[in-house]
Every structure is written in C-alpha cells, then in structure tokens.
Amino acid sequence: MKKELTIFDNPKNVKRLRMGFFVALVMLLIAESFVEMHGYFSVEHFYGFYAVYGFISYVLLIFAAKVLRKIIMRKEDYYDH
C-alpha cells in the first residue's frame, strides 16, 4: 500500500509556509506601530508586548504539558486487565 503524500511532506513547502508565517509576524509587528493601544497596565504599552507575552505563554504551556504527561500518562496495557 502506497502512502499518500500531503503538502507537509515536501520540505520545500514547509520552508515556504514557515517563511509566510515569519512575514506575517513581521507585518503584524509593523502594523502595531500604527494602532493606538489602550492597555490597562503600563507594561501593555511597550512595543511588541503582546508578541512576547504570547510566545512566553506558549512556551510555558508546552512545559506544563510535558510535566502533566508524566503525571497523567498510563502504561500501554493499563486497560487490558
């Protein structure tokens, strides 16, 4: 049986998607300079705050998932009894 290839199996397509995401991020950071921010806290007025906040939140979420996986994960034959 032949495996069906998807768009993500070609490294050239993955590179194009990654570059597209980076271009979109840069465009959003540039657009942020044209928008007046109405933050509640003073730290929200720093340029690129929401990008940094989102990245840190994402990294913390990944680390929390790795820790919880070790706590919650069961053995492969857990339900075979």
C-alpha positions as a Python dict, from the first residue, in 0.01 Angstrom:
ca = {
    (1, 'M'): (0, 0, 0),
    (2, 'K'): (143, 334, -104),
    (3, 'K'): (136, 616, 147),
    (4, 'E'): (-48, 925, 27),
    (5, 'L'): (171, 1234, 43),
    (6, 'T'): (43, 1560, 185),
    (7, 'I'): (153, 1919, 138),
    (8, 'F'): (364, 1899, 456),
    (9, 'D'): (573, 1604, 334),
    (10, 'N'): (766, 1820, 89),
    (11, 'P'): (1042, 2017, 271),
    (12, 'K'): (1017, 2299, 16),
    (13, 'N'): (650, 2353, 107),
    (14, 'V'): (730, 2353, 478),
    (15, 'K'): (1001, 2615, 420),
    (16, 'R'): (755, 2830, 223),
    (17, 'L'): (493, 2807, 499),
    (18, 'R'): (748, 2895, 766),
    (19, 'M'): (864, 3199, 567),
    (20, 'G'): (500, 3302, 519),
    (21, 'F'): (443, 3286, 895),
    (22, 'F'): (755, 3494, 963),
    (23, 'V'): (649, 3755, 707),
    (24, 'A'): (303, 3771, 866),
    (25, 'L'): (458, 3818, 1212),
    (26, 'V'): (681, 4100, 1092),
    (27, 'M'): (387, 4269, 919),
    (28, 'L'): (183, 4247, 1239),
    (29, 'L'): (467, 4399, 1441),
    (30, 'I'): (493, 4683, 1190),
    (31, 'A'): (115, 4734, 1197),
    (32, 'E'): (128, 4759, 1576),
    (33, 'S'): (311, 5091, 1548),
    (34, 'F'): (10, 5243, 1367),
    (35, 'V'): (-250, 5134, 1623),
    (36, 'E'): (-315, 5320, 1947),
    (37, 'M'): (-309, 5072, 2235),
    (38, 'H'): (-549, 5114, 2526),
    (39, 'G'): (-396, 4880, 2782),
    (40, 'Y'): (-499, 4866, 3144),
    (41, 'F'): (-144, 4819, 3274),
    (42, 'S'): (154, 5031, 3176),
    (43, 'V'): (352, 4728, 3057),
    (44, 'E'): (93, 4673, 2780),
    (45, 'H'): (210, 4992, 2607),
    (46, 'F'): (556, 4852, 2525),
    (47, 'Y'): (616, 4782, 2157),
    (48, 'G'): (577, 4409, 2084),
    (49, 'F'): (441, 4328, 2430),
    (50, 'Y'): (164, 4102, 2305),
    (51, 'A'): (402, 3908, 2078),
    (52, 'V'): (641, 3845, 2367),
    (53, 'Y'): (354, 3765, 2604),
    (54, 'G'): (208, 3515, 2357),
    (55, 'F'): (543, 3347, 2298),
    (56, 'I'): (616, 3312, 2671),
    (57, 'S'): (265, 3177, 2730),
    (58, 'Y'): (311, 2922, 2451),
    (59, 'V'): (646, 2803, 2588),
    (60, 'L'): (504, 2770, 2940),
    (61, 'L'): (208, 2574, 2803),
    (62, 'I'): (443, 2328, 2632),
    (63, 'F'): (646, 2278, 2952),
    (64, 'A'): (327, 2231, 3156),
    (65, 'A'): (206, 1970, 2906),
    (66, 'K'): (535, 1779, 2935),
    (67, 'V'): (511, 1774, 3315),
    (68, 'L'): (143, 1676, 3316),
    (69, 'R'): (211, 1399, 3065),
    (70, 'K'): (448, 1232, 3310),
    (71, 'I'): (187, 1258, 3587),
    (72, 'I'): (-123, 1154, 3390),
    (73, 'M'): (15, 901, 3140),
    (74, 'R'): (-70, 534, 3196),
    (75, 'K'): (111, 224, 3079),
    (76, 'E'): (27, 85, 2738),
    (77, 'D'): (-158, -216, 2880),
    (78, 'Y'): (-345, -23, 3151),
    (79, 'Y'): (-694, -114, 3023),
    (80, 'D'): (-611, -476, 2930),
    (81, 'H'): (-684, -617, 3278),
}
